[in-house]
Amino acid sequence: MSKKPSLAVVGATGAVGTVMLDILTKRENVYGEIRLIASARSAGKKLMCRGEELTVVALSPEAFDGIDIAMFDVPDEISAEWAPIAASRGAVVVDNSGAFRMDPEVPLVVPEVNPKAAKKRPKGIISNPNCTTLSMIVAMGALNKEYKLLELVVASYQAASGAGQSGIDTLREQISAVAGTNSGDVANDSKAHIKDNGPFPKPLALNVIPWAGSLKEEGYSSEEIKVRNESRKILGMPDLKVSATCVRVPVLTTHSLAVHAIFKKKVSRKEAQEILRNAAGVKLVDDPEKYEFPTPAEVVGTDPTWVGRVRRSLDDKHALDLFLCGDNLRKGAALNTAQIAELVAKEF
């Protein structure tokens, strides 16, 4: 590497941006200058990164002058407007929003699965997948290399933080509202004490909601369509059959998924466990006799995709059932973005 590239973190004061600064501090230092960028109302704030106090600057075209790599952790509409501007100023943009994921000229990258795709970026933009897809695709990519995927049937159990800081705040407020109630009528306890659903269509505390995202075709939600479309693009399998049901659960952070995967080749439970045990970015925890399997409470704050409950289908020798957990603010967002940026940094 002839020089250390400069890095901008756009959206540095948000929920994912805060995790990003922690990740940058703990991972290998491959950057020169790090510049923190956020909205005008956040300009002037001081945040710590790599032991240095940095001052947040306001988002503007000039904020990208001299920047080699820009990581975006902002809403779709902000990325849609500003990522091309950053790219026009010479930065390679790594975008964590959904603005460019399905753009055929923007690669959708998971470094453990398709790292070479990051080099082909005609618009100067690389996209980071949705957190739900990311929670499973590292493990499924490893299994696909050995067995060749034909079909995925997925049920997600998505944390409140997937809806942003308002999701976290809403769940905390709802838990506080129902804590200590003991009327013997759980349904009425929830209705009586929860006054605000926040970003969710129904109360989340003491509940599960079979919905995440917005309404799309044939009754599917946007989250479910993302799992389908993004899995196909990352794996380079445009005809992969994918069916997803996305469910919001009263967990603050870490998404979980139950996956039924059908493969071209016959599968073996022990062989699949060995593949997952040796896969980059995966941690296998799978001993049901000892009740050892991943749960969000154990996974939160960690980087890998955790996998357990690996079983060959009782009815199909070509199918596996498994359960996965991944911190949606780390690998599901900030970490994967940081890993993509590190791939780009190696080019300097």
Phi, psi and chi 1 to 4 in degrees:
 res  aa     phi    psi   chi1   chi2   chi3   chi4
   1 MET       -  123.7 -175.4 -177.4  -66.7      -
   2 SER   -78.9  -25.9   57.8      -      -      -
   3 LYS  -154.7  162.1   69.8  164.7 -174.2  171.7
   4 LYS   -89.5  121.3  -74.8 -170.9  173.4 -176.1
   5 PRO   -70.2  153.2   25.9  -34.3      -      -
   6 SER   -84.4  148.6   54.4      -      -      -
   7 LEU  -129.9  136.1  175.5   73.4      -      -
   8 ALA  -112.7  138.3      -      -      -      -
   9 VAL  -111.3  109.3 -180.0      -      -      -
  10 VAL   -97.1  122.6 -175.1      -      -      -
  11 GLY    91.8   32.5      -      -      -      -
  12 ALA   -64.9  -21.9      -      -      -      -
  13 THR   -93.3   -3.2   57.6      -      -      -
  14 GLY   -81.8 -179.4      -      -      -      -
  15 ALA   -61.9  -45.6      -      -      -      -
  16 VAL   -73.2  -38.6  175.6      -      -      -
  17 GLY   -59.8  -38.2      -      -      -      -
  18 THR   -63.3  -42.4  -59.0      -      -      -
  19 VAL   -64.8  -38.4  175.8      -      -      -
  20 MET   -59.0  -43.3  179.1   65.1   74.2      -
  21 LEU   -63.6  -37.1  -61.8 -172.9      -      -
  22 ASP   -65.0  -42.4  177.4   63.2      -      -
  23 ILE   -64.7  -43.7  -72.8  172.4      -      -
  24 LEU   -61.5  -34.3  -72.4  171.9      -      -
  25 THR   -69.3  -35.8  -62.4      -      -      -
  26 LYS   -91.2  -23.4  -67.5  177.5  179.1  176.6
  27 ARG   -86.8  169.7  -70.3  179.2   70.6   81.9
  28 GLU   -56.3  138.3 -179.5 -175.9   -2.5      -
  29 ASN   -82.6  102.1  179.9   10.7      -      -
  30 VAL  -109.8    7.9  -61.8      -      -      -
  31 TYR  -116.3  157.4  -58.1  108.0      -      -
  32 GLY   -88.5 -107.8      -      -      -      -
  33 GLU   -68.0  140.1  177.4 -167.5   -1.1      -
  34 ILE  -117.6  123.5  -68.9 -176.9      -      -
  35 ARG  -114.5  128.9 -170.0  176.8  -57.8  170.0
  36 LEU   -99.3  128.3  -52.6 -174.9      -      -
  37 ILE  -126.8  138.7  -58.8  173.9      -      -
  38 ALA  -154.1 -173.4      -      -      -      -
  39 SER   -66.0  164.3   63.4      -      -      -
  40 ALA   -58.6  -33.6      -      -      -      -
  41 ARG   -69.7  -19.9   67.1  178.2  178.7  -86.9
  42 SER   -96.9   -8.7  -64.6      -      -      -
  43 ALA   -59.4  138.6      -      -      -      -
  44 GLY    97.0  -17.3      -      -      -      -
  45 LYS   -63.8  151.3  -74.7 -172.8  176.6 -180.0
  46 LYS  -114.8  127.9  -62.7 -175.2 -177.5  -61.4
  47 LEU  -129.2  150.4  -59.0  172.9      -      -
  48 MET   -92.5  136.1  -65.0  -61.3  -64.4      -
  49 CYS  -151.3  126.4 -177.5      -      -      -
  50 ARG    55.4   37.3  -62.7 -172.8  -54.0  179.5
  51 GLY    76.4    8.6      -      -      -      -
  52 GLU  -119.4  138.3 -177.0 -179.5   -2.2      -
  53 GLU   -84.5  119.6 -173.1  178.0   71.2      -
  54 LEU  -114.1  143.9  -57.5  176.4      -      -
  55 THR   -98.1  128.9  -58.3      -      -      -
  56 VAL   -71.5  134.2  176.0      -      -      -
  57 VAL  -109.4  155.7  -59.4      -      -      -
  58 ALA   -74.9  145.3      -      -      -      -
  59 LEU   -64.7  123.6 -179.4   61.2      -      -
  60 SER  -162.0  162.6   69.0      -      -      -
  61 PRO   -57.4  -40.0  -27.1   36.4      -      -
  62 GLU   -67.0  -22.1  -65.3   72.0   28.0      -
  63 ALA   -63.3  -18.1      -      -      -      -
  64 PHE   -97.8   -0.1  -62.6  100.8      -      -
  65 ASP   -63.4  128.7  -71.7  -12.7      -      -
  66 GLY    81.3    5.0      -      -      -      -
  67 ILE   -94.9  131.6  -68.0  -62.8      -      -
  68 ASP   -90.6  -40.0  -63.4  -51.5      -      -
  69 ILE  -132.6  134.0  -56.5  168.8      -      -
  70 ALA  -126.2  120.9      -      -      -      -
  71 MET   -98.1  124.7  -62.3 -167.7  -64.4      -
  72 PHE  -105.1  122.2  -85.0   62.5      -      -
  73 ASP  -126.3   67.2  -66.5  -54.9      -      -
  74 VAL  -137.5  167.6  -66.2      -      -      -
  75 PRO   -59.8  160.0  -24.9   35.2      -      -
  76 ASP   -52.8  -45.9  -68.3    9.9      -      -
  77 GLU   -67.0  -30.7   61.3  -86.3   14.4      -
  78 ILE   -71.5  -45.0  -56.7  -61.5      -      -
  79 SER   -61.3  -43.5  -77.1      -      -      -
  80 ALA   -57.2  -36.5      -      -      -      -
  81 GLU   -82.0  -43.3  178.1 -178.1   -2.7      -
  82 TRP   -97.9  -23.9  -74.3   93.9      -      -
  83 ALA   -61.0  -45.5      -      -      -      -
  84 PRO   -62.0  -33.0  -24.3   36.2      -      -
  85 ILE   -65.3  -46.1  -67.1  172.5      -      -
  86 ALA   -60.5  -42.1      -      -      -      -
  87 ALA   -63.8  -36.8      -      -      -      -
  88 SER   -68.3  -21.2   72.7      -      -      -
  89 ARG   -90.4    4.7  -48.4  -73.1  -77.3 -152.6
  90 GLY   104.0    1.3      -      -      -      -
  91 ALA   -88.8  145.1      -      -      -      -
  92 VAL   -85.8  120.9  175.9      -      -      -
  93 VAL   -94.3  131.0  173.3      -      -      -
  94 VAL  -113.1  110.2 -176.3      -      -      -
  95 ASP  -107.5  127.7 -179.5   43.1      -      -
  96 ASN   -93.6   -0.7 -171.6   38.7      -      -
  97 SER   -86.8  179.9   82.5      -      -      -
  98 GLY   -92.5    7.3      -      -      -      -
  99 ALA   -63.9  -33.0      -      -      -      -
 100 PHE  -123.6    5.5  -58.0   98.2      -      -
 101 ARG   -58.2  -39.0  -73.5  175.4 -174.0  150.2
 102 MET  -101.1   10.1  -59.9  -45.3  -60.7      -
 103 ASP   -69.7  122.5 -173.8  -35.3      -      -
 104 PRO   -63.5  -17.1   19.7  -30.2      -      -
 105 GLU   -97.4    6.6  -65.9 -172.6  -68.2      -
 106 VAL  -120.4  117.0  175.0      -      -      -
 107 PRO   -68.7  144.9   23.9  -32.2      -      -
 108 LEU  -110.5  112.8 -173.2   64.1      -      -
 109 VAL  -121.0  135.2  175.3      -      -      -
 110 VAL  -125.6  109.9  179.5      -      -      -
 111 PRO   -54.6  -31.5  -31.6   38.9      -      -
 112 GLU   -74.5  -15.6  -64.2   91.5  -20.3      -
 113 VAL  -111.6  -50.6 -179.6      -      -      -
 114 ASN  -137.4   57.8   62.3  -21.9      -      -
 115 PRO   -61.6  -31.9   24.1  -35.1      -      -
 116 LYS   -65.0  -24.2  -67.7 -179.3 -179.4  178.0
 117 ALA   -61.9  -24.8      -      -      -      -
 118 ALA   -65.5  -20.1      -      -      -      -
 119 LYS   -80.4  -17.9  -66.6 -177.8  177.2  -66.1
 120 LYS  -104.6   95.0  -60.7  175.9 -177.3  178.0
 121 ARG  -139.6   74.5   44.5  179.2 -166.2  -97.5
 122 PRO   -59.9  -25.0   16.8  -30.1      -      -
 123 LYS   -94.1    1.4  -68.7 -173.4  174.9 -179.8
 124 GLY    74.1   17.3      -      -      -      -
 125 ILE  -127.4  137.2  -59.5  169.9      -      -
 126 ILE  -120.7  136.1  -56.6  168.6      -      -
 127 SER  -104.0  146.8 -161.9      -      -      -
 128 ASN  -101.8  132.9 -168.1   54.1      -      -
 129 PRO   -66.6  167.1  -20.4   32.7      -      -
 130 ASN   -61.8  149.2  175.7  -98.1      -      -
 131 CYS   -62.5  -32.4   52.5      -      -      -
 132 THR   -68.3  -45.2  -45.9      -      -      -
 133 THR   -60.4  -44.6  -53.1      -      -      -
 134 LEU   -63.4  -31.1  -92.9  167.9      -      -
 135 SER   -65.3  -20.1  -65.5      -      -      -
 136 MET  -116.5  -25.3   91.4  171.9  165.6      -
 137 ILE   -72.0  -26.0 -155.4   67.1      -      -
 138 VAL   -63.1  -46.5  176.0      -      -      -
 139 ALA   -68.2  -43.3      -      -      -      -
 140 MET   -68.6  -31.7  -59.9  -40.8  -60.1      -
 141 GLY   -63.6  -40.6      -      -      -      -
 142 ALA   -65.1  -42.2      -      -      -      -
 143 LEU   -69.9  -34.9  -68.1  169.2      -      -
 144 ASN   -61.8  -38.2  176.2   58.9      -      -
 145 LYS   -59.1  -34.3  -71.4  178.9 -178.0  177.3
 146 GLU   -89.8  -41.9  179.1   63.1   29.4      -
 147 TYR  -110.6  -16.6  -64.6  128.1      -      -
 148 LYS    68.0   98.3 -172.3   66.5  173.9  177.3
 149 LEU   -64.6  141.6  -95.9  169.9      -      -
 150 LEU  -116.6  -33.2  -64.1  177.0      -      -
 151 GLU  -158.3  144.2 -175.8  173.2   -4.8      -
 152 LEU  -126.4  130.7  -73.3  170.3      -      -
 153 VAL  -119.5  117.9 -178.9      -      -      -
 154 VAL  -126.0  135.7 -178.8      -      -      -
 155 ALA  -121.3  123.0      -      -      -      -
 156 SER   -99.2  154.3   73.2      -      -      -
 157 TYR  -128.0   91.7  -53.3   83.6      -      -
 158 GLN   -98.3  135.3  -64.1 -178.5 -143.8      -
 159 ALA   -73.3  159.2      -      -      -      -
 160 ALA   -61.1  -32.5      -      -      -      -
 161 SER   -65.6  -14.9   55.7      -      -      -
 162 GLY   -63.1  -19.7      -      -      -      -
 163 ALA   -95.3   13.6      -      -      -      -
 164 GLY    88.2 -174.3      -      -      -      -
 165 GLN   -59.8  -32.7 -172.2   62.6   44.7      -
 166 SER   -64.8  -31.5   64.2      -      -      -
 167 GLY   -66.4  -43.5      -      -      -      -
 168 ILE   -62.1  -49.0  -64.2  173.3      -      -
 169 ASP   -62.0  -41.4  -65.4  -18.3      -      -
 170 THR   -63.8  -45.4  -63.8      -      -      -
 171 LEU   -64.5  -42.1 -179.7   55.7      -      -
 172 ARG   -60.1  -44.0  -71.9 -171.0 -175.8  -82.0
 173 GLU   -65.1  -40.0  -70.3  164.8    5.2      -
 174 GLN   -68.3  -39.9  -69.5 -176.7   -4.8      -
 175 ILE   -61.8  -43.1  -70.1  172.0      -      -
 176 SER   -63.5  -36.2  -64.1      -      -      -
 177 ALA   -67.7  -35.4      -      -      -      -
 178 VAL   -96.1  -11.2  -59.8      -      -      -
 179 ALA   -62.1  132.6      -      -      -      -
 180 GLY    86.0   -8.3      -      -      -      -
 181 THR   -74.0  139.3   58.1      -      -      -
 182 ASN  -151.8   54.2 -169.6   25.9      -      -
 183 SER   -84.1  -11.8   70.8      -      -      -
 184 GLY    87.7   -2.1      -      -      -      -
 185 ASP  -123.6   91.7 -173.0  -18.9      -      -
 186 VAL   -60.4  -42.6  173.1      -      -      -
 187 ALA   -59.7  -46.5      -      -      -      -
 188 ASN   -73.3  -29.7  -76.1  -29.2      -      -
 189 ASP   -56.9  -47.5  -80.1  -12.4      -      -
 190 SER   -64.5  -47.7  -62.1      -      -      -
 191 LYS   -64.7  -36.9  -67.6  175.5 -177.7  176.3
 192 ALA   -74.5  -33.8      -      -      -      -
 193 HIS  -104.1  -20.7  -64.8  -81.1      -      -
 194 ILE   -94.2  113.9  -65.9  175.9      -      -
 195 LYS  -101.4  -18.8  -54.5  -61.2 -176.9 -175.9
 196 ASP  -134.4  121.7  179.6   16.5      -      -
 197 ASN   -85.6   -7.7  -69.5  -21.2      -      -
 198 GLY    57.0 -132.9      -      -      -      -
 199 PRO   -80.7    2.4   31.0  -35.3      -      -
 200 PHE  -102.2  149.4  -49.5  117.6      -      -
 201 PRO   -74.0  -17.9   24.6  -32.9      -      -
 202 LYS  -144.2  167.0  -64.6  178.5 -177.4  -70.7
 203 PRO   -57.1  138.8  -24.0   33.9      -      -
 204 LEU   -98.5  -34.9 -173.8   56.2      -      -
 205 ALA   -62.6  136.7      -      -      -      -
 206 LEU    59.0   29.7  -57.3 -178.6      -      -
 207 ASN  -153.3  165.8 -156.2   12.4      -      -
 208 VAL  -130.0  146.2  -63.9      -      -      -
 209 ILE  -122.0  116.3  -55.5  170.8      -      -
 210 PRO   -78.8   55.7   31.6  -35.2      -      -
 211 TRP  -162.5  136.2 -169.1 -100.3      -      -
 212 ALA  -151.0  122.9      -      -      -      -
 213 GLY   103.8 -154.7      -      -      -      -
 214 SER  -115.3  164.7   56.9      -      -      -
 215 LEU   -74.0  130.4  179.8   62.7      -      -
 216 LYS  -120.5 -158.1  -64.2  -63.6 -177.5  179.9
 217 GLU   -70.3  150.2   63.6  -93.9   26.1      -
 218 GLU    57.1   28.0  -62.3  -64.9  -31.4      -
 219 GLY    82.6    0.9      -      -      -      -
 220 TYR   -80.2  152.4  -76.8   89.5      -      -
 221 SER   -90.7  163.7   75.4      -      -      -
 222 SER   -61.2  -36.2   56.0      -      -      -
 223 GLU   -62.8  -40.3  -75.3  -75.7  -53.0      -
 224 GLU   -67.4  -40.0  -67.7  158.3   -8.0      -
 225 ILE   -67.1  -37.0  -62.4  -61.0      -      -
 226 LYS   -61.2  -44.9  -73.3  174.2 -172.9  176.4
 227 VAL   -57.3  -43.0  171.2      -      -      -
 228 ARG   -66.2  -56.3  177.2  177.0 -176.3  -98.4
 229 ASN   -67.7  -40.7  -68.0  -15.4      -      -
 230 GLU   -71.5  -38.7  -66.8  176.9   16.4      -
 231 SER   -59.5  -43.6  -64.1      -      -      -
 232 ARG   -60.6  -44.3  -71.7  174.2  159.3 -170.2
 233 LYS   -70.0  -44.5 -174.9  173.5 -179.7  179.4
 234 ILE   -62.7  -44.0  -65.6  163.0      -      -
 235 LEU   -80.9   -8.9  -64.3  172.6      -      -
 236 GLY    67.9   35.5      -      -      -      -
 237 MET  -127.6   81.1  -57.4  171.8   70.8      -
 238 PRO   -65.1  -16.6   21.5  -32.7      -      -
 239 ASP  -104.6    8.2  -62.6  -39.1      -      -
 240 LEU   -60.0  129.8  179.4   66.6      -      -
 241 LYS   -80.0  124.8  -65.9  179.8  179.6  179.8
 242 VAL  -136.9  127.3 -177.8      -      -      -
 243 SER  -128.0  125.7 -179.9      -      -      -
 244 ALA  -129.3  143.3      -      -      -      -
 245 THR  -123.6  116.2  -60.5      -      -      -
 246 CYS  -101.6  128.2  -68.8      -      -      -
 247 VAL  -125.6  131.7 -178.4      -      -      -
 248 ARG   -90.3  131.7 -166.9   75.2   69.3 -177.8
 249 VAL  -124.0  158.6  -64.0      -      -      -
 250 PRO   -79.8   61.9   26.8  -33.5      -      -
 251 VAL  -120.9  137.1  169.4      -      -      -
 252 LEU   -69.6  -53.1  -74.5  172.9      -      -
 253 THR  -143.2  141.1  -58.6      -      -      -
 254 THR   108.1  116.4  -65.5      -      -      -
 255 HIS   -86.5  148.1  -71.3   -8.0      -      -
 256 SER  -126.8  154.6  -55.5      -      -      -
 257 LEU  -142.9  138.7  -60.7   98.2      -      -
 258 ALA  -101.1  124.4      -      -      -      -
 259 VAL  -122.5  132.0  177.9      -      -      -
 260 HIS  -111.8  111.4  179.2   75.8      -      -
 261 ALA  -114.6  128.8      -      -      -      -
 262 ILE  -109.5  132.6  -57.5  172.1      -      -
 263 PHE  -120.0  163.5  -60.9   91.9      -      -
 264 LYS   -71.3  -39.7 -174.3  174.5 -178.4  179.8
 265 LYS   -93.3  156.0  -67.6  173.8   60.5  176.6
 266 LYS   -65.5  147.0  -71.6 -177.0  179.1  179.5
 267 VAL  -114.9  159.3  -62.2      -      -      -
 268 SER  -129.3  133.7  155.0      -      -      -
 269 ARG   -59.4  -49.0  177.7  176.9 -177.0 -116.0
 270 LYS   -64.6  -40.8  -72.5 -173.5  177.1  179.9
 271 GLU   -65.9  -41.5 -174.0  177.0   63.0      -
 272 ALA   -62.4  -41.4      -      -      -      -
 273 GLN   -60.7  -40.4  -72.4  172.7  -42.2      -
 274 GLU   -66.8  -41.4 -166.8   63.3   20.4      -
 275 ILE   -58.7  -46.9  -69.1  167.7      -      -
 276 LEU   -68.7  -36.5  -67.0  165.8      -      -
 277 ARG   -60.9  -33.6 -174.6  176.7  -70.9  111.2
 278 ASN   -99.3    0.6  -65.6  -42.5      -      -
 279 ALA   -78.8  136.4      -      -      -      -
 280 ALA   -62.6  134.6      -      -      -      -
 281 GLY    80.5    8.8      -      -      -      -
 282 VAL  -122.7  140.2  174.2      -      -      -
 283 LYS  -122.5  118.9 -178.1  176.1  179.6   64.2
 284 LEU   -90.1  124.5 -178.2   71.3      -      -
 285 VAL  -131.2   98.0  179.5      -      -      -
 286 ASP  -150.7   81.2 -169.1   18.5      -      -
 287 ASP  -140.3   84.1 -171.0  -13.4      -      -
 288 PRO   -63.5  -24.7   18.9  -30.2      -      -
 289 GLU   -62.7  -29.5  -71.1 -174.2    1.0      -
 290 LYS  -104.4   12.5  -63.4  179.3 -179.6  177.7
 291 TYR    55.9   38.4  -58.0  117.4      -      -
 292 GLU   -99.6  110.0  -67.8 -178.6   -4.8      -
 293 PHE  -160.7  157.9   35.5   70.5      -      -
 294 PRO   -75.5  146.2   25.8  -32.6      -      -
 295 THR  -136.3  156.8   67.4      -      -      -
 296 PRO   -55.1  -35.7  -28.3   36.2      -      -
 297 ALA   -62.2  -30.4      -      -      -      -
 298 GLU   -88.1  -27.2  -62.2  153.1  -54.2      -
 299 VAL   -87.5  -29.8  171.7      -      -      -
 300 VAL   -53.9  136.0   63.4      -      -      -
 301 GLY    85.5    1.2      -      -      -      -
 302 THR  -110.1  164.3   67.8      -      -      -
 303 ASP   -92.4  -36.9  -69.2  -20.4      -      -
 304 PRO   -73.4  168.0  -11.3   25.7      -      -
 305 THR   -84.5  122.2  -68.4      -      -      -
 306 TRP   -93.6  137.1  -67.2   46.1      -      -
 307 VAL  -130.2  137.6 -175.7      -      -      -
 308 GLY  -152.6 -173.8      -      -      -      -
 309 ARG    53.9   39.4  -60.9  -61.0  -39.4  -79.4
 310 VAL   -76.0  123.1  179.2      -      -      -
 311 ARG  -141.8  142.1  -65.4  147.6  -75.0  154.0
 312 ARG   -80.9  138.3 -171.9  172.1   76.6  171.6
 313 SER   -56.2  138.6  171.5      -      -      -
 314 LEU   -70.4  -18.7  -63.7  175.8      -      -
 315 ASP  -113.1   -4.1  -58.9  -51.4      -      -
 316 ASP  -150.5  112.8 -174.6   -8.8      -      -
 317 LYS   -70.8   -4.9  -66.8 -178.7 -180.0  179.4
 318 HIS  -101.8    7.5  -66.8 -103.2      -      -
 319 ALA  -125.1  143.9      -      -      -      -
 320 LEU  -120.6  145.5  -75.5  171.4      -      -
 321 ASP  -115.6  137.0  -69.9  -68.8      -      -
 322 LEU  -155.4  163.9   55.9  155.8      -      -
 323 PHE  -123.7  134.1 -173.1   77.8      -      -
 324 LEU  -129.3  150.1  -49.0   98.6      -      -
 325 CYS  -134.4  140.1  -66.1      -      -      -
 326 GLY  -148.8  134.9      -      -      -      -
 327 ASP   -64.3  113.0 -173.6  -39.2      -      -
 328 ASN   -71.2  -14.3   54.4  -62.4      -      -
 329 LEU   -93.6  -14.7  -62.5 -177.3      -      -
 330 ARG  -101.7  -94.5  -66.6 -172.2   73.0   83.8
 331 LYS   -58.7  -33.9 -178.8   58.2  177.2  176.5
 332 GLY   -70.7   -7.2      -      -      -      -
 333 ALA  -154.0  -80.4      -      -      -      -
 334 ALA   -65.8  -45.7      -      -      -      -
 335 LEU   -64.5  -46.7  175.3   61.2      -      -
 336 ASN   -63.0  -37.9 -160.9   74.0      -      -
 337 THR   -60.8  -44.9  -54.4      -      -      -
 338 ALA   -63.5  -39.1      -      -      -      -
 339 GLN   -66.4  -38.9  -71.3  173.3  -48.6      -
 340 ILE   -63.4  -45.7  -64.0  170.5      -      -
 341 ALA   -59.6  -36.2      -      -      -      -
 342 GLU   -66.7  -34.5  -72.2  169.1    3.2      -
 343 LEU   -60.5  -44.0  -72.0  177.8      -      -
 344 VAL   -66.8  -38.2  177.6      -      -      -
 345 ALA   -60.9  -29.0      -      -      -      -
 346 LYS   -66.2  -17.4  -68.4  177.6 -178.7  177.9
 347 GLU   -78.4  -13.7  -59.6  175.1   13.6      -
 348 PHE   -89.9      -  -72.7   81.9      -      -
